[in-house]
Amino acid sequence: IRVRFGLAACRSDEEGGGDIDWDNLGFGLTPTDYMYVMRCTQEEGGFSRGELARYGNIELSPSSGVLNYGQGLFEGLKAYRRADGPGYTLFRPEENARRMQHGAGRMCMPSPSVEQFVHAVKQTVLANKRWQVPPQGKGALYLRPLLIGSGAILGLAPAPEYTFMIYAAPVGTYFKEGMAAINLLVEEEIHRAMPGGTGGVKTISNYAPVLKAQMDARSKGFADVLYLDSVHKRYVEEASSCNLFVVKGGAVATPATAGTILPGVTRRSIIELARDSGYQVEERLVSIDDLISADEVFCTGTAVGVTPVSTITYQGTRYEFRTGEDTLSKKLYTTLTSIQMGLAEDKKGWTVAVD
């Protein structure tokens, strides 16, 4: 793989973040200045040293492992401007690094060490710091680490060369509804994952197959799709890009990650924060009956944060759930974002400073 240097996607000055309308930015691609690139061969067995390059196109062999066999993983995390002074914070980047390592093992790929991963993320943030300038609560710098089989291979086998890279983009809210509650549709025919598959790792091949169900749902006015298990078609798993929680009385439940559900970093954090608030949190099978009888439902993820669900439609019937200021999702959202942005003390050691 060859990276084309010199393809600057934007100005290189250090002032400001361009003419960004943070109130209407959404979750789209606004190219920034630099990306981080690191390579290794199968013979080397591990990554050594990476470097920053101007953001631009890359060249791949038509027979690269990622193009022919989908040998690739990605991660997603955000950098926030600190509220208590200059500098930025990352939220639990070592968890993203460990998840990439786990996925790399499943996909027969070498992966960066935790230290290499976090260092690369920090370098990418600092190189693109002029884009990390949203008002508090209006956005963040989204970072997308990629690990791909970039080497040429014809027969079905692991690629001979691998590339790890990170690019960045300033983002606002993920759903077009912004911070408002969303409406979801339960999908009964298309499944996101199956037992023994790759649903529990963040491989690129998990995402294109859900586009049809997602686009069909959006054409009907829904924000996203909820998928059922592929065996019984009775248990809720997750949405296209986020995990799910249901609240009933003082109990909270979220589908257990047993190989078909991605173990989200935000999901793990919300479980801990909810327990700290006195709620009983169960990681278990969540049936469709549990879902439609819940008092409150919300989704979690790096991109979506903590998003309340207003309605869920299942077999033509629309079920409504509690939303608003007095909900658990609102409380957890406030607690989580306060830690992420430095508005509250980080007693758990979740944030990492970038200076």
Disulfide bonds with the S-S distance in Angstrom:
none
